[in-house]
Amino acid sequence: MDVLRQLTSEEMDLLRSSVRIISENATEVGCNTYEMIFEQSPYVKEFFHFTKSDDDAYRQKQTVQLAQKYMQVLIAFVEGIEDPSILEPVSAKLIEIHRKVDDVQMAAHWGVFTECTLYNIRKALEKASFANGPDEPRTANDPGSTSASSRNSPV
């Protein structure tokens, strides 16, 4: 968590504005992330009991619930960035759940998971930025802006 202490106030503002966009699109981002993971690494399905069901509606419902939980955790981490101690209960629960998987499986799983998550978050942020229009002025809270000098620049 030392890295978090090195963030500038501008970077913190950017992170907060980005998480607002992600929060508004959490279910979509989470579901797209899991769909991508399952497509790119089908073996990951083994970790999730519901993927073995023949009932499509059940699988879809469980995927949505899992995606929402995952996004809630990510959002909680960003919202707790200034006081990481509030994240201890969430972290403890994650450790308890994921320690059942051996290290080799976890390493492969998290690599795919991380890349798919970042891709879908980036996609949601780009979509939100594009929705503002290329000629719209940016504010310090816009995810497409990194400084005051870029406020009137196209995305």
N, C-alpha and C positions, 0 to 999 in steps of 0.2 A: 504493500500500500504506500510505500515511500514515493513511488512514481506519481501518485495522485497529489501528493503535497507539492510537486513541482509544477503543476498546472497553473498557468496564469489566470487572472480573473476573466480575461477575454476567452480563453479556452474553456473555462468553467461555464460561462454564459452560452457558448456555442454548444456545449454538451447538454445543458439544460434545455435549450431551444430544440435541439435534435431529439431529445427524449420525449418532448411534448408531441412532436410529429409521430414518433414511433408509437407512443401511447394511443394516439388517435387511430392508428392502423395496426395495432398489436395482433389482433387475430389473423389478419391477412398476412402480415409479415411472418408470424409464427407458423401458420399452416404452409405457406410457401417454403419456409425453411425446412420443415419436416418432409414435405413432398420431395424437395430437392435432395435431401439426405437419403431418403429411401430409394430414390431413382439412381443416384450416383453410387451409393454403397448399400446394395440390397441386404448384405449381411447384418447391417445395423438393425434391421427389423427384428432380429433375434432377441434384442434387448427389451422389446415391447410386446407384452402378451397379446394385446388386442390385434396386432397385425396378422395373427394366425387365424382369426375368425373368418368364417365364410359370409358373415352378415356385413354387407357393405355399409349399411346405415350405422351399425354399431362401430365399425372401424372409423368411419368419418367422424362420428360424435367423439370418440376417444381421442382421435388426432386433434380435433379442435380443442378439447379440454387440455391436452398435453401442451399444445402450442400456446394456449392462453397462460398456463402456469409458467411455462418457460419465459414468456415475454414479461410476466409479472416479476419474475426474479431479476431479469435484466434491468427492468425499470427501477426496481427497488435498489439495486446496486448503484445505479446512477443517482437516484434521489438521496442515497446515503453517502454519497461521495465525500461530503465534508466531515462526516462523523462515521467512519467505517465501523466503529464499535457497535452501531445499531444493526449491522449486518451479521453479527455473530450467530443469531438463531437461524437465519436463512442458510448461512454457510455450514453450520452444524448439520442441518437437515440434508443438504446436498451431499455432504461427506458421507453421512449415514446411508443414503440411498445408493451412491455411486461406488462405495468401497467394496461392494459385493462383486464387482467386475474386476478381473485381473488387470494388472498394469499394461500388458501388451495390448489387450483389447481396448482399454481406455485410451491409450495413446492414439491408436488408429481412429477410434470413434471421435475423439475430441478434435482431431485435425480436420476431419470432414465437417463436423458440427460447426466448428469455428468459421471455416471458409464459407459454408452455406449461410450461416447467420450474418456474417459481414456483407456478403453479396446482397441478401434480401434487405438488410437495413439500408445499405447504400442505395439500392433501387428505390425504396420508399422515400428516402431523403431527396433523391434526384427527381422523383415524380412530384413531390411537394414543391421543390424549387422550380420546376418547369411550370407548375400550375400558377405560379406567381407571374409568369410571362417574362420573356427575355428583356423587356424594357422597363419592368417594374423596379423601382428603387428598392434597395436592400436596407434593412435596419440591422443594428447590432445583434438583435435576437433572431434574425433569419439564418437558417442553417447554411445558406449559400454565401454568407458574408463572413469574412475573417478579420476585417478591419473597417474602420470608418471610411478609408479612402476607396474601398470597393463598393460602397453603397449604391452608386449609380452605374456600376459596371454590369454588363450582361453576365449571366451565369456561365 
